[in-house]
Amino acid sequence: MIDPRLKRKQFIVLGISLILLFLVITWSITSGEYKMDINTYLKTIIGQGEFMDNLILMNFRMPRMIITLLAGMALSLSGAIIQSITKNPLAEPGILGINAGSGFAIAVLIILGQANPNTFVYVLPLVSAIGGIVTALLIFLFSYDKGNGISPINMVLIGVGLSTALSGGSITIMRKFNEDQAEFIATWLAGNIWGDEWPFVIAFLPWILIIIPLLFLKSNVLNIMNTNDQTAISLGVKLDKERVILLIAAVILSSVTVAVAGSIGFIGLMGPHIAKSLVGPRHQLFLPIALVIGAFLLVIADTIGQVILTIGTIPAGIVVAIIGAPYFLYLMYKTKEV
């Protein structure tokens, strides 16, 4: 039973977070070379805008915004689940190298297919998921100690090592690409939200609609798993089975995100930690807020990279890394203290 005061606090925090998200979406979607005032934006949303406003908003900006929102939500939730099942506060798909594994799989697909990657819009998420799952299994295999289980610090170190190796492999494969393919992979590795058309939304959305509700349904199981193994087993939780299901779901969620939004790290680290600091560690309380915070962070990062900076278009992944790297170092320091 959740304390009504905590539920009320969650409701207030979630409401404020949604308002802030709406404001930043409005700011982002009305900015750029073709500026749009609030009245024009709202009229166009309800189908009463001019032809050019409708073309810019609905054909170009809206699909990109939907992908950005869904990607931020997916990365934040994936990070939250991975942190919970590994009991590692430093874990998240980008830091552990799962994103790099997805990227390597996509690079292999492109070189084997010898075609423009846009033609693989519906295949990319599946290939990306396979790359992410294989990478995650390797991380767990190499960081597992028979006597002590999985070491959180070893997971991070092995993940960073694998990420570097796989990113290097992707760059090596790029040498065989033509100019357009090489440019695509280079910007993708930097965290560029490139899937900005409606077919990408259609390819991405079913994965989100299936996996996110599944993970929310597992909230109570995650609460129990966060106690200790003996307590969880005594309460009837099949630990090995649940860990495998949750890990695969979280990795797929981050990997399919990588397929349409590029290799973006740190959202899965910052979103859950910020949400927990606001409403506590109970999954029913912080997971919905983590979703909104993840979306908020990625929209802000993408807007800064696309609109605010005057030195050219900066991939969202680079902007997030500038913010997230110091936060990661702070968490690593705090973890060593404990």
C-alpha positions in Angstrom: 0.0 0.0 0.0 1.5 3.4 -1.0 1.2 6.2 1.4 -1.5 8.7 0.1 1.0 11.6 0.8 3.5 10.0 -1.6 0.8 9.5 -4.2 -0.2 13.2 -3.8 3.5 14.2 -4.1 3.8 12.1 -7.2 0.7 13.7 -8.7 2.1 17.2 -8.1 5.6 16.4 -9.4 4.2 14.7 -12.5 1.8 17.6 -13.2 4.6 20.1 -13.0 6.9 17.9 -15.1 4.2 17.6 -17.8 3.7 21.4 -17.9 7.4 22.0 -18.2 7.5 19.3 -21.0 4.7 21.0 -22.9 6.4 24.4 -22.6 9.7 23.1 -23.9 7.9 21.2 -26.8 6.2 24.5 -27.7 9.4 26.4 -27.6 11.3 23.8 -29.6 8.7 23.3 -32.3 8.1 27.0 -32.9 11.8 27.9 -33.1 14.2 27.5 -36.0 14.7 29.3 -39.3 11.0 29.2 -40.0 9.6 30.8 -36.8 6.0 30.3 -35.7 4.1 32.2 -33.1 2.0 30.4 -30.4 -1.3 31.3 -32.1 -0.2 30.0 -35.4 1.2 26.8 -33.8 -2.1 26.1 -31.9 -4.2 26.9 -35.0 -2.1 24.6 -37.2 -2.3 21.8 -34.6 -6.1 21.8 -34.8 -6.0 21.9 -38.6 -6.7 25.6 -39.2 -3.3 26.8 -40.2 -2.0 28.1 -43.5 -0.6 25.6 -46.1 3.1 26.5 -45.4 2.6 26.4 -41.6 0.9 23.0 -41.9 3.6 21.7 -44.2 6.5 22.7 -41.9 4.8 21.6 -38.7 3.1 18.3 -39.7 5.6 17.0 -42.3 8.9 18.1 -40.8 8.8 19.2 -37.1 6.0 17.0 -35.7 7.5 13.6 -36.6 10.9 14.7 -35.3 9.3 15.9 -32.1 7.4 12.6 -31.6 10.6 10.6 -32.2 12.5 12.8 -29.7 9.8 12.4 -27.0 9.5 8.7 -27.4 13.3 8.2 -27.5 13.8 10.2 -24.3 11.1 8.2 -22.5 12.5 4.9 -23.8 16.1 5.6 -22.8 15.1 6.9 -19.4 12.9 3.9 -18.6 15.5 1.4 -20.0 18.1 3.0 -17.7 15.8 2.7 -14.7 15.1 -0.9 -15.3 18.8 -1.8 -15.9 19.8 0.0 -12.7 17.2 -1.8 -10.7 17.9 -5.4 -11.9 21.6 -5.0 -11.6 21.5 -2.8 -8.4 24.0 -0.6 -10.1 23.3 3.1 -10.0 25.9 3.8 -12.7 24.2 1.4 -15.3 22.6 2.8 -18.4 22.5 1.7 -22.0 25.0 4.2 -23.4 27.6 3.8 -20.6 27.4 0.0 -20.7 28.0 -0.1 -24.4 24.6 -1.4 -25.4 24.1 1.5 -27.7 27.5 0.9 -29.4 26.5 -2.7 -29.9 23.3 -1.6 -31.6 25.3 0.8 -33.8 27.8 -1.9 -34.8 24.9 -4.2 -35.9 23.4 -1.4 -38.0 26.8 -0.6 -39.6 27.1 -4.3 -40.5 23.5 -4.3 -41.9 24.3 -1.3 -44.1 27.5 -2.7 -45.5 25.9 -6.1 -46.2 22.8 -4.5 -47.7 24.7 -2.0 -49.9 21.7 0.2 -49.9 20.6 3.6 -48.5 19.7 3.0 -44.8 16.4 4.7 -45.2 15.1 1.7 -47.1 15.6 -0.4 -44.0 13.3 1.7 -41.8 11.3 -1.3 -40.6 14.3 -3.7 -40.3 16.6 -1.4 -38.5 14.9 -1.7 -35.0 15.1 -5.5 -35.2 18.8 -5.5 -36.2 19.6 -2.9 -33.6 17.8 -5.0 -30.9 19.9 -8.1 -31.8 23.1 -6.1 -31.5 22.1 -4.6 -28.1 21.1 -8.0 -26.7 24.3 -9.7 -27.7 26.3 -6.8 -26.2 24.4 -7.0 -22.9 25.0 -10.7 -22.7 28.7 -10.2 -23.2 28.8 -7.5 -20.5 27.1 -9.8 -18.0 29.3 -12.8 -18.9 32.6 -10.9 -18.5 31.5 -9.0 -15.3 30.1 -12.1 -13.5 32.1 -13.5 -10.6 31.0 -16.9 -9.4 31.7 -16.1 -5.8 30.5 -12.4 -5.7 28.0 -12.1 -8.5 28.0 -9.1 -10.8 30.3 -6.3 -9.8 28.8 -2.8 -10.6 32.2 -1.2 -11.2 33.3 -4.1 -13.5 30.1 -3.7 -15.5 30.9 -0.1 -16.1 34.6 -0.8 -17.0 33.7 -3.7 -19.3 30.9 -1.7 -20.9 33.2 1.2 -21.6 35.8 -1.1 -23.1 33.2 -2.9 -25.3 31.7 0.5 -26.3 35.1 1.7 -27.4 35.8 -1.5 -29.3 32.4 -1.6 -31.0 32.6 2.1 -31.9 36.0 1.5 -33.4 34.6 -1.5 -35.3 31.8 0.7 -36.7 34.3 3.4 -37.8 36.5 0.7 -39.5 33.5 -0.6 -41.4 32.8 3.0 -42.5 35.9 2.9 -44.6 34.0 0.6 -47.0 31.0 3.0 -47.2 30.3 5.5 -49.9 30.2 9.2 -48.9 26.5 9.3 -48.0 26.7 6.1 -45.9 29.8 7.2 -44.1 28.2 10.6 -43.3 25.1 8.9 -42.0 27.0 6.6 -39.6 29.3 9.4 -38.4 26.3 11.6 -37.4 24.4 8.6 -36.0 27.3 7.7 -33.7 27.3 11.3 -32.4 23.7 10.9 -31.3 21.9 12.6 -34.2 18.1 12.2 -34.2 17.9 11.3 -37.9 14.6 9.4 -38.0 12.5 12.5 -38.5 9.8 11.3 -40.9 6.5 9.6 -40.3 7.7 6.1 -41.5 10.2 6.1 -38.6 7.4 7.0 -36.1 5.3 4.1 -37.5 8.3 1.7 -37.2 9.2 2.9 -33.7 5.8 3.3 -32.0 4.7 -0.4 -31.8 7.9 -1.3 -29.8 7.2 1.5 -27.4 3.5 0.6 -27.0 4.3 -3.1 -26.2 7.4 -2.8 -24.0 6.7 0.3 -21.8 3.4 -1.1 -20.4 5.1 -4.5 -19.8 7.8 -2.8 -17.7 5.2 -0.8 -15.8 3.3 -4.0 -15.0 6.5 -5.3 -13.4 6.9 -2.4 -11.0 6.0 -4.4 -7.9 8.3 -7.2 -8.9 11.1 -4.6 -9.3 10.4 -3.3 -5.8 10.7 -6.8 -4.4 13.9 -7.5 -6.3 15.4 -4.4 -4.9 15.3 -5.8 -1.3 17.5 -8.9 -1.4 17.5 -12.2 -3.2 16.4 -14.3 -0.2 13.4 -12.0 0.5 12.4 -11.9 -3.2 12.5 -15.7 -3.4 10.5 -16.1 -0.2 7.8 -13.9 -1.7 7.6 -16.1 -4.8 9.6 -14.1 -7.3 11.4 -16.3 -9.8 14.6 -14.2 -9.9 16.4 -15.6 -12.8 13.3 -15.7 -15.0 12.3 -12.1 -14.1 15.9 -10.7 -14.6 16.1 -12.2 -18.0 12.7 -10.9 -19.1 13.3 -7.4 -17.7 16.9 -7.2 -19.1 15.8 -8.2 -22.6 12.9 -5.8 -22.5 15.1 -2.9 -21.3 17.8 -3.7 -23.8 15.3 -3.9 -26.7 13.7 -0.6 -25.6 17.1 1.2 -25.8 18.2 -0.6 -28.9 15.1 0.2 -31.0 15.5 3.8 -29.8 19.1 3.8 -31.1 17.8 2.7 -34.5 15.9 5.9 -35.0 17.5 8.4 -32.7 21.2 7.6 -32.9 23.6 6.7 -30.1 22.5 8.9 -27.2 24.0 8.3 -23.7 23.3 9.6 -20.2 19.5 10.1 -20.6 19.1 6.6 -19.0 21.4 7.7 -16.2 20.0 11.1 -15.4 16.3 10.5 -15.8 15.8 7.8 -13.2 18.1 9.4 -10.6 16.3 12.8 -10.9 12.9 11.1 -10.6 14.0 9.1 -7.5 15.3 12.2 -5.9 11.9 13.8 -6.3 9.5 11.0 -5.2 11.7 8.2 -3.8 12.8 4.8 -5.1 9.4 3.0 -5.3 8.9 2.0 -9.0 5.2 2.8 -9.1 6.1 6.4 -8.1 9.3 7.3 -10.0 8.9 5.4 -13.3 6.2 7.7 -14.7 8.2 10.8 -13.7 11.4 9.3 -15.2 9.6 9.0 -18.5 8.7 12.6 -18.6 12.1 13.8 -17.4 13.8 11.7 -20.1 11.6 13.2 -22.8 12.2 16.7 -21.3 16.0 16.3 -21.3 16.2 15.0 -24.8 13.9 17.8 -26.2 16.0 20.4 -24.5 19.3 18.9 -25.8 18.0 18.6 -29.4 16.7 22.2 -29.3 20.0 23.5 -28.0 21.8 21.6 -30.7 19.4 22.6 -33.5 18.4 26.1 -32.7 20.3 27.8 -29.9 23.9 27.2 -30.8 25.1 29.4 -33.7 28.1 27.3 -34.7 26.0 24.8 -36.7 23.8 21.8 -36.0 25.1 19.9 -33.0 23.8 16.3 -32.5 21.6 15.9 -29.4 23.9 13.1 -28.1 26.8 15.5 -27.8 24.8 18.1 -25.9 23.5 15.4 -23.6 27.0 14.1 -23.0 28.3 17.6 -22.1 25.6 17.7 -19.3 25.7 14.0 -18.4 29.4 13.3 -18.2 29.9 15.4 -15.0 26.8 13.9 -13.5 28.2 10.4 -14.2 31.5 11.3 -12.5 29.6 12.6 -9.5 27.6 9.4 -9.2 30.7 7.3 -9.6 32.4 9.3 -6.8 29.3 8.8 -4.5 29.2 5.1 -5.3 32.8 4.6 -4.3 32.1 6.4 -1.1 29.4 4.0 -0.2 
